[in-house]
Each structure stands twice: as C-alpha cells, then as structure tokens.
C-alpha cells in the first residue's frame, strides 16, 4: 500500500528531530487599529464606510447601491430581496447582485475580514455575488495574523475564509484588474 | 545545454526580454516594500524556516495526524506514491461521481503529475480557472512562472487568443476587457462543473484544514459550486498547528507579489452539505529527497516565486527555458532530484549571486544548493565535454605558477593583437552577447611592484 511505503520511506529518510520554535505574536502597544485597518482595506482595493446612527446600513446601501435589486443579506434584522432559506443549490445564487454579510473580525495589518460558513449561510455567497458588503464591529479588530489565528477555532468548523479586498488579477501584462472571478467590489462597514 | 539553447531563443526578441526583465523586477521591488513595512520580517523568515525544519523532522507523525483529523472531519484521504497513481486516484473519484466537467484552480502539483492531459484522454473536460492558467491552457503551453503563469505573454497575444477561442472582439487588447471576457466564460464553466480540483498552500495537521490562497477567487468559485471537491497536495505542504498559519500567511503574499495578504485565504475542513471532500497526498520523489541531507531544505518551499522574480538569469531567460515544471532557482534545485541526467544543466543556469536565498521566505539555501548540485553532476559524469575539458585545463593552469604566468602573458598580448573574428566566434560562448573585458597592460603583481616599490619576493 502506498500509504505505508511513503511513511516508511519518510521514517528512514527524515533528519534528526528538531524542536518547534516558540511563536511570539508581535503585537505592539499604542496602535491605532481603526486607522490602520481603514487604510489597508483601501490599499487592497476595498471601500471603507463608517456606520453611524444617522447613517445606518439601510441608508448607506441605498446610497451606494441605488439600482441593486438582487440583494442577499445574512445580517440579522436586515432582510434582502432574496430569501436565502429557499436556496437548495449554490448555483441558484448566481443572480445575486449584492451580498451583505457579517464578519467576525478584521485584521488591521492587511485589511482582511474573517467570514465563516455559519455567518454567511452559504459558502458560495461571498464569492459568487457581484458585489460584497461586510459589516463588523470596531471592537472586533486585531493587529495581525498571529492574533487573528488566536481568535479562530478551525477544528469543528466546516469552512472559513479571510477576504481582503475585491477579486483581482494581474495575469495580463501585470495590469491590475478588479473583478476577476469573485466579487467586483468589497465594501467594509464598521460600526 | 538545453537551458542555454532555449534561453537564446527567448532573448532573440530584445524588447520582449527587457519587458519581462523589468516586469519581474517591479514585482521584486513590491516585495521589498512589503517586507520592509514589517519590522519583524527577518524574525518571521527565521520562524518559518524553523517550523518547516521541525515539520520535516517529524513528517511521518504530522502526516498521520493530518490524516486522522481529516477523516474525523468526514473527508476521504488517498495516498499516491507517484504521479501516475495520483492521476488514477483522481480519475477513479471522478468516475465514481460520473463527472464529465471539472474546474481546477492553480496547482503546481497537478502540473508536475500532468493530470490535465491524463484526464482529457479519459474524455473528461478540465478547465483551468486562474486567468493566467486559462490563457496558457488555451495556448497549450506550460506555465512559465509558478505565481504569474502567463508572464511571458503580451496583451496582444492574449487578445488574439481570446478572439480565436472565446469570441472576444478582434484586435482588443485592453486587459480589463479581456479579463471580463474570461470572467463570463469561466462563470459558465463554474456553474456546470460537477467537481472542483484545487492545489493546497498549507495543510494543518492539528485541524485537518486545507488552506488555499488566491487573488481571483477562482478556487472558491470552483469548490463551493461543485458537489465534489478534490484537494491535491504534495506531502511537504503539512504544517503542524493552526497558529503556524499566522507566520506563513504573513510571508506568502508579501514575498510573492508584495500584497499584505492574498485576497482570499480559504480554510476547508469539511465538505459542504450534500457534497464530498477528497484529499490526495502525493509523494512523487519527495520522501526520497528528504533523505538527501544537502538538499532536503528545498522541501521547505511554499511556492511564492520570489526567487524567480529576483533571479537575473530567470528574468532574462524566461520560465520555459528551464524545461521543468517549476522553473527558476528553486526549480533548478528540485529538478535534479527528480532526474539528474535530464536536468543536469539547470544548476548551471545561475550566476550564484545568492539573491534567491536572500529573498526566500523560508530561508532555503538555494544558491548553495545550486553549487552543491554542480559537484554532484560533475562526480556523476553529467558535465558536457566542453565544460569538463575547460574546467580541467583551468584547474591545472590555476594550480601551477609557471603555466599560470605564461598563460596570463599570452592572453594579454593575444587579446590586444587578434582580429575580432578570431576572438568572437563559435568557440567563445562568453563573447556571444558581450564584449570581452579590456585587457590590462600589466598583471596585478607587476602593478603592485611598480607602485608600491619592491615586493616581498
């Protein structure tokens, strides 16, 4: 059996045991998380919007996506126009123009947000939607990826992803083009 | 001298060579800016290197732990000793689910195993979904770079290709327009695919996770839409703990393209509801390579491509000149392990400047390994006749003061007196694209005696 052959060869050929290193989390004091996060979201090609009492989600969505009629929302208390509970196959999500999803937290050093299958309802939704809005609390920002992985428990989770900015490519002559195979835009709303 | 010959045809188009050179150097500079923005960059490289060294020294244990976790997560785990077995395993999975249409995201492993032609022979449609990969698939070419597969092409090439294959407008060369054409074409493929194949960036032993990084979102579009997902991984992709991902996700994209992270960093643990998840763990020479003490560090590679972007030889010879699945410096130390005779010219496709080792995020001693492979190649008798003879002669001359003095004097005189045709001809490989250096009037020893007075002789 190949499994045993491979493992036997590895046991024979592997070098002397080497201890794993300690992992520091490289966190710094006095970091303006919100400012860095906002800058990195924009640097990755995303749009950053601040939610306030005067500017709630509904208002900003209406303002920034005035013509969008196919909206799928996984935000509690914010119904979209598409009923996600009726979706049986992921391909049925193909018509989604805008998906509004809650993110568990954001990472300041790279502008990424962490989304899980449980929060999104459907794994395909953040990718198949033409445009994506993610909403998160300003308390839920971390400095870097070390801290990010301290907040995650992959064991027992079906699927989760960091998303930083809209889908992009530079495969033709190194020219940056936004909107390759996934969402054409990403808007991060912080409250 | 396969590499030299193919490189010669690449540089025949000077304007294109210059563009290639500068485009890759630009990526190298972006990498520098991203790295310099992180004060702990060097500490991260060292940590990554140590994590990989630790993993390689316990590889059997971590592979078994990974398998156990993946099975607990409900995934199916297969082991393939070589490329052929890998291809048959994938084919059997596809047969079991009666799959005719497959979408595949970027995977150097499936390139290495030549999976696409194998599946196509069995009547299965395989569509590469990364834009660069789709371009070269339509051109029936291999990738020329592991992160930028179509870097050898110009937008005019892509425009003509898409007009022919995807019905885009004739003469269109705008990258935005061409990317949109590919998006529409690939969407229909995603929606019809019955299975999705991905490569793997990291496999976490502790959690059974497969981490897949893309900028386009193509791996996710494939995996989440198709009922069957297949992840093909080389066995060196294992890392021990979830926490280790913190180190590697900070290094990978910054090293590859200068981004702080890839747009999508996806963590797959379990199949979707009603779907099936398969993992194929592939050896194909890796366990044997682990036994080569001088070269095993190459298995630390996370496939970022930084060594290619910085390499003066790669930038001016193009990825196809290497003739191996993985080109550039890292490819030149991996390929001899797979077939020494076939790839015996690759460790010589380097100036040994060491820039590759300087940028490597897991601190592989790439240029030192290139040098060591040269010794192995000489010992095993795979040097070309010209190289063997010239090296032996030079060795003798340099070792004996008499002939060395004489040869030096001869050369200084001859280079000044001989006509161009006698110097720049087929025998002078070095002078093909360059001028020979100006000959000094006297040798250093003579100059020293004259300037500093009587020497110590």
Interface residues (C-beta under 8 A of the other chain):
Chain A: X1 X2 X3 X5 X6 X7 X9 X10 X11 X12 X13 X14 X15 X16 X17 X18 X19 X20 X21 X23 X24 X25 X26 X40 X43 X44 X90 X91 X94 X107 X109 X110 X111 X112 X122 X123 X124 X126 X127 X128 X144 X145 X146 X147 X148 X149 X150 X152 X154 X155 X156 X157 X158 X159 X160 X161 X162 X163 X164 X165 X166 X167 X168 X169 X170 X171 X172 X173 X174 X175 X177 X179 X180 X181 X182 X183
Chain B: X23 X26 X27 X38 X40 X43 X46 X47 X50 X51 X53 X54 X56 X57 X58 X59 X60 X63 X64 X69 X79 X80 X81 X85 X129 X130 X131 X132 X135 X148 X149 X150 X151 X153 X154 X155 X158 X175 X176 X178 X179 X180 X182 X183 X186 X187 X190 X191 X204 X206 X207 X208 X209 X215 X216 X217 X218 X220 X221 X223 X224 X225 X235 X240 X242 X243 X244 X245 X246 X247 X249 X250 X257 X259 X260 X261 X262 X263 X264 X265 X266 X267 X268 X269 X270 X271 X272 X281 X283 X287 X288 X290 X291 X293 X296
